[in-house]
Amino acid sequence: MNELGKILAAEIEKSGPISLYDYMKSALGHPEYGYYSRQEPFGEQGDFITAPEISQMFGELIGLWAVDVWFKLGSPKKFHLVELGPGNGTLMTDALRSARVVPDFLAAAQIELVENSRRLRSKQAEALSGFTPSWHDELPELEGAPVILIANEFFDALPIRQYCCQDGGWHERLVTITGNEFTFTLSPEPASLESAPVGAERDVYEICPDGEVITDRISKLLAANGGAALIIDYGATDTLLGDSFQAVKGHGPVDPLSNPGEADLTAHVKFVTLKNVAASRDIAVQGPTTQGRFLERLGIEARHHMLRQKADKAQSKKLDSQLRRLTSAAEMGTLFKAMALSHNMPVATEGFGS
Ligand SMILES: C[S@@+](CC[C@H](N)C(=O)[O-])C[C@H]1O[C@@H](n2cnc3c(N)ncnc32)[C@H](O)[C@@H]1O
């Protein structure tokens, strides 16, 4: 058993089974042994690859989306350009490069990065060496200027709670220890859940409490300052039921309960829940729409065509494959969704159709 496993096992032996939420929170975020504190998650050498790491086109188009929002906000002299979970800083770097076409946008942007991994913060600092971002452990209170916020594959990395339907009640799924291994068990008492759907025997219902809190904070920020937020992640448009908890290592699935902290743990984002949280604060919601359609509406095909003009044969082949990975239904195009939240904008944000 690894070091984090020993810490969690000692906790379970002392106080009984822990929630999946606590297990996932430690496995991803433990300051010493958590996944994002120690492992190299991204790229061919890492465990998974995210859209900005697949192609510069992704971040560039999001940069243009942000520039368009800024124009629609009336080109404010100062605004907060926020990114949640910037990873290697690739998305922000590509976005700022494409935004160079509008120097006033760059001059007005105060870059705010929300990142709790010290290791990734230094990568972001390196990637953004020409800029002066501020880092935060949590979404900060931002005053006095509109907000443009981007979150790509941030919400799927937040810990979830799972409930299984048994004898007509929802029982929380817990993690315990059997012999030398972590195993799942169910809380014997049914949970009292305010707005759980009606389930059939063995259905699984997932919630992401931190995702709801963060969406509420984003909504409050937008309500107070005006602006827009773009959330891109994977998950269904409106489904709440189903077990989507998974672990990935070396680009393949692994057992989420073995070697905590060594594999990436994720769950599908419940867009319908986030949408309801935002709507309850009178925030305008666009989408979710599929990532493929969103990028097509922002002009990914034209950008691909432009890059191809200057490319040799091998580079063109690579660009074709990048386009396919980002937009095709067989790859990220359909499973991933984009959703925008906005407030005080006279015109809706781009990418969602009329
Ligand atoms: C799956 S990665 C996505 C990285 C990047 N957005 C991309 O698309 O390549 C998740 C990012 O969110 C950060 N993160 C996860 N949970 C966090 C939390 N609770 N607070 C702040 N950052 C968090 C991770 O350290 C990492 O940078």
The ligand as a Gaussian input file, in Angstrom:
#p B3LYP/6-31G(d) Opt

LIG

0 1
 C       -7.947000      18.104000     -15.478000
 S       -6.906000      19.433000     -15.100000
 C       -7.336000      20.559000     -16.396000
 C       -6.229000      21.483000     -16.753000
 C       -6.478000      22.497000     -17.853000
 N       -7.675000      23.285000     -17.636000
 C       -6.535000      21.848000     -19.215000
 O       -7.586000      21.872000     -19.834000
 O       -5.506000      21.317000     -19.663000
 C       -7.614000      20.129000     -13.632000
 C       -6.937000      21.371000     -13.124000
 O       -7.670000      21.884000     -12.010000
 C       -6.812000      22.022000     -10.865000
 N       -7.661000      21.771000      -9.702000
 C       -8.336000      20.634000      -9.421000
 N       -9.074000      20.795000      -8.305000
 C       -8.884000      22.057000      -7.885000
 C       -9.391000      22.835000      -6.806000
 N      -10.236000      22.312000      -5.924000
 N       -9.007000      24.113000      -6.693000
 C       -8.144000      24.647000      -7.589000
 N       -7.623000      23.963000      -8.642000
 C       -7.982000      22.691000      -8.783000
 C       -5.738000      20.999000     -11.113000
 O       -4.586000      21.209000     -10.350000
 C       -5.520000      21.184000     -12.610000
 O       -4.781000      22.351000     -12.904000

